[in-house]
């Protein structure tokens, strides 16, 4: 019997992505809290920000093939359960570096499933219901918006709770546990878009993935820009609050939450406009986003000298616009290149390369005591400029992207 897929069938999958993203990022504004109450060093708390890459990688790369074999819905359920596990472990791990690392790894697994399988499921449910916008990109925009909103709202709510509510290292996790439980119920009632298969990866799928990766536009433009996506996010709401901490006193947590919400709020505002930007620029929204990225990184360097909390907020908005625009534009391009069999794997690879940028705050905080933030950010501006110049030359060589 054919499963009926209505115009709102994508909403539970998007709600699951939102909840899993909430669980992955609401930890970020709590970093100053763990540094102060848990007596962890700045390098240790930044490492916790990046630790969930240990779970993120299998979530991104293995969840796609698993969902090809067993279906999108069961795999997303596994991701939600991983998020619930992370919340339980983290809520009890204030003074244990090991527990925090384990919890962050489970959170990474959950986010990885959301990014690869959740994005694919939303795309398939949208396409099956024949819902689309003028350029056929409603699915990618919905999934990336759900992801960005989850990252931003989760950080804002948990940051506010941690700043002003009692028991700040426990109550934020209670809120996420409740949301995840609701999302789990909703997903159980959602239509499946992938029939079970005896093989996780259909014959020829890996060859198809290899062909996509080998395309000049992927190698020279999309892949070099991708790490800057989450690199911008980490720079905005991990590095900037640490630079401003000496001026903020007891409001460090609230300020970190504010920068996180500002960054991801700007990203959420720009994401629905990506199609229009593509149409206006001949398919060059990714390059437009990276021009904004260079402006944001340059402004971040300027603030290592100004040390202004207000200017840091403007930096966060610029980097948020760049993050949102580059994330969606890149996702649209790789999803357009993929077939149904390669879609989850290609999306997972794209997010894997993008998420490598989240190691940036760890690198900066490790080198800052000897090199200093001004010199490090100046080098970052240079690297960003080289990436943009390479992408512009490659665009001329490969031709414009068909929008």
N, C-alpha and C positions, 0 to 999 in steps of 0.2 A: 504494500500500500504506500502510495506517495505521501510524504509528509507535507502538510500545508505550512507554507512559510508566508506569514503576513508582513505588512509594512512596518510593524513594530517588533518583529521577531529578533532584530539585532540588539534591542535594548538590554536584555539580560546579559548578553555577552559583553557589551560595552560596560555595563555596571560591574561585571567581574573584573574587567581590565582596570576600571577606576579604583576598585577596592584593593586590588593587588598592587597597583602603583602607589596607592596611599600607604600600604604596608612597607613598600620599598623605600619611600622617601621621608616619611614622617619622623624618621630617626635623625635626619640631617639637622634641624634646628636644636635638637637635644644635645648636640656635640659639646657645647660649652658646659652643659649640666654634667655630663659624664666626666669631663675634665675636672670640674670643681668638686662634685660629690663623690665620684668614683676614684678620684686621684689618679687619673690616666693622663699621660703626657699628650701634648698637642700632636705629635707624630702618631701616637697610638690611636687617638680618636679619629684622625684623618685616615689611618689605616682601616679603621672600622667602617668608614664611609666606602672604602674600596673593597673591603673583604668579601662583600657579597658577589663579587665577580667569580668567586669559587663556586657559587651556586648558579650564578647567572649564565655562565658558559654552557653547562649541560642543559639548563632550561631553554636556552636559545637554540642550541644545535641538536639536542636529542629529542626535544618535545615535538618538533615537526615530524620526523619519521614515526614517532610513537603515535601521533594523531592520525597519520596516514593509515596506520594499521588498525587502531582501535577506535578512532573517531575523534572529532574536535571536542565534544562535550566531556567524555571521560578524562581527557588529558587536561582540560581546563579545571575540572574538579580536583585533580591531583595538585595543580598549581594553587588553588584556593586552600587546600589542606596544608600545603607547604607554608603558605602565608600565615595560617592559624598557628602552626607549630612554631614559626618564627616569633610570633607575638607572645606566646606562652614562655618561650625560653628567654627572650629579651626582657620580659617583665620581671624576671627573677635574677637577672645577670648583672646588676649594677657594679658589683665589686669583682666580678670574674671575667677576666679577659677571654678565657676559653669559651664561656657561655655566650658572651657577646659575639664572638667570632662565629660560633655555631649558629646562633640566631640570625646573624646577618647573612650567612650562607643560605639558610632556608628562605630568607626574604629574597635573596638573589634568584634562587630557583623559581620562586613564585613570579617575580617580575619577568624572568626569562620566558616562562610559559605564557604570560600575558602578552608579551611583545611578539612572540613568534606565532603561537597557536591562536591567541585571542584576536590579534590583528587579522589573521587569515580567516577566522570564523566570522568576524564582523563583515569582512569583505565578501565572503561567500553568501552570507544571509542577505546582505544588501543587494548583491547581484541577482540572487534567486527571487527576491521580491520585486525586481525590476525597478529599483529606486536608484536614481542617479541624478547628478547635476549635469551641467552643460558639457563638461569634458570627461565624464565617466569616472570621476575620482571621489565619489561620495564615501565609498568604503574605507580607503586609506585615511581620509580626513576625519572620519568618525572615530576610528580606532586611535589615531594619534592624538585627537582632542581628548578622548576619554583618558588616555595615558597621562597627558599633560595636566589635565584637571585633577586627576588622582594624586599626582606628584605635588601639585600646588596646594590643593585644599587640605590634604593630609598634613602637610608640613605646617600650614597655617593654624589648623585646629590643634594639633599636638603641641606646637610652639606656644600657643596661648594657654593651653592647659598647664604646660610645664612651667610657664612664667608665673601664673597666678593661682593655680589650683593646688590643693594639698596632694602629697604623695606624687610628685611630678614624674618619677621614673616608673610609675605603675599605671596610673589612670589613663594616659594616652593609649596604652595597649588594650585596655578594657574597651575603649571606643572602637578600635579597629577590630577587635574580636567580634563585637556585635555586628558590625557592618559586613564582615566576611561571612558570618553565619547566615545573614539575610541573602547575600549574593549566592551562596551555595544552594539555597532553596530555589532561588529564581532560575539558576542555570539548569537544575535538574528537570525543569519543565520546558526547556528550550529545544527547538527542532535541531536534529543532527543534519549536517550537510555532507558528511563523508561516510560512505559505506565501509564496513570493516573489510580489511584485505589480509591475505596471508603473508604479504611482504610489507615491511615498513617503508621501503623505498622502491617504487616501481622501476622495472627495467628501463634503463636509459635515463633515469632521473638525474643521477650524479653527473652523467655526461652533459645533460642539459644545464646543470648548475655550473659546471666547468666552463661551458661556452659563454654563459652570462658573465662570469667573472672575468673571462679573457677579453671581453669587449673593451676597446680603447677608452670609451667614455666612462666605463666603470673603473678601470685601472688608473686613469689620469685625472678624473674629476670627482666622481662620487666617492671612491675609497679614500683619497687624500683628505677630502673635506669632512668625511664622516666622524673621525675622532674629535674634531673641534665642536661637534654638536653638544655632547655631554661634557666636554672640556669647558665650554662656555658656561654651562650650568654649574659645574663645580667651582669655577673661578668666581662666579657671582655669589653663590650662597654658602660656600665653604671658606674660600680664601678671603673674600672681602670682610665678612664678620670678624675673622681672626685679626685682620689688620686694624679694625676699628675697636676691638675689645678693650684696650686701655682707656678709651674715652667713654665707654658705655656703663661701666660698673655693673650694677645688679640687673640691668636691662639687656644684657648680652643675648639671652635666649629669645626674648621678644624681638630684638633687632634681627637676629638670624632668621627667625620665622618671617619677619616682614620682608627681608630681602628675598627669601625663597618664594613667598607668595607673589612679590613683585616680578621676579624673573619669570615664573611660570604663568602668571597672569598675563604678562605681555605676550608670552608664547601662545597662550590660548586665544588671545585677541587676533593675532596675525594668521593663525593656522587656517581659518575658514576663507581667508583671502588669497591663499596660494594659487588657486586656479585663475583668479583674475590677474594676479601678477604674472603668471605664466603666459596668459593670453596677451597681456600688454607688452611683454618683453620677448616674445618669440620663444617661449619655453625656457627662459633663463632665470627662473625664480631661485634656483639653487645658488647661482652666482650673485644675485641681488642679496640673498641672505648672507653670503660670505663677505660681501662688501660691508654690510652692517656689522658682521663679526669682527672685521679688522678695526672698525670704529670703536666697538666695544672693548676689545683687547687694548687698543691704544688709550682709551679712557681709563681702563683699569691701571695701566702703567702710570698715567698722570696722577691717579689717586694714591699711589705709593709715595708721592711727594706731598700732595695736598693733605692727605689723611683726613678727609671730610666725610662724616657719616651721610650727609645729604647728597654729596656728589657720588658716593658709593651706591646710593639708591638709583641715581640716574644711570650709573654703569650697569646695574642689575637689569634695568629696563631695556637698555640697548642689547645686552647679551641675551636677554629673554627673547627679544624680537628675532635675533639671529638664530637662536636655538630653535624656536618654533618654525621659522621659515625653512631653515636647512633640513630639519627633521622630516617635515612633510614632503618637501620637494624631492628629497632623496628617496623617501619611501614610495612616492608615486612612481618614480623612475624605475626602481628595482621591481616593484610589483607589476609594472607594465611589461617588463622583460620576461617575467616568470610564467610558466604553465601551471595548471592546477597541481600537478605532481611535484613541481619544484618550489611552489610558492612558500610553504612554511620554512623550508631550508634557506631559501634566498633571503626571506625576511629576517630569519634568525642570524644569518651571516652579516647582514647589514647592521642590525642592532648590536651584534658582537663587536664589530669594528667601531661603531659609534660609541659604545660604552667604554671602550679602551680609554677614552678621554677622561673618564672619572678618576683615573689615577693621577691626573694633573695636580690636584691639591696635595696629595701625598708627596709627590716629587718636589713641589714648591716648598712645603713646610720642612722637608728633609734638608734641602739645600740652603734655605733662607738664613740659618744661623751663621754660615760661612760666606755666602755670596751676597745675601741681602735681597729683599723683594724688588727694589727698583731695578737692579741689574737683571734679575730673573724675568721680570715682566718686559723689560726692554728686549731681551732675547726672544721672548714669546711674540712680541709685535713683529720682529724680523721674520720669524718662522711663519707667522700668519700671512705676511706680505708675500713671501716666496710661494706659499700654497696658492694664494689668489692669482699671482702672476702665472703660475703653471696651469691653473685651471682655465684662465682666459686664453692662453696660447693653445691649450688642448681643445677648447671650444671652437676656435677658429679652424683647427685642423680637422676635427671630427664633424663639423657642421652643427647647426643648431638642433636642439632637441625638439622633436615633434610634439607639440602640446596637444 
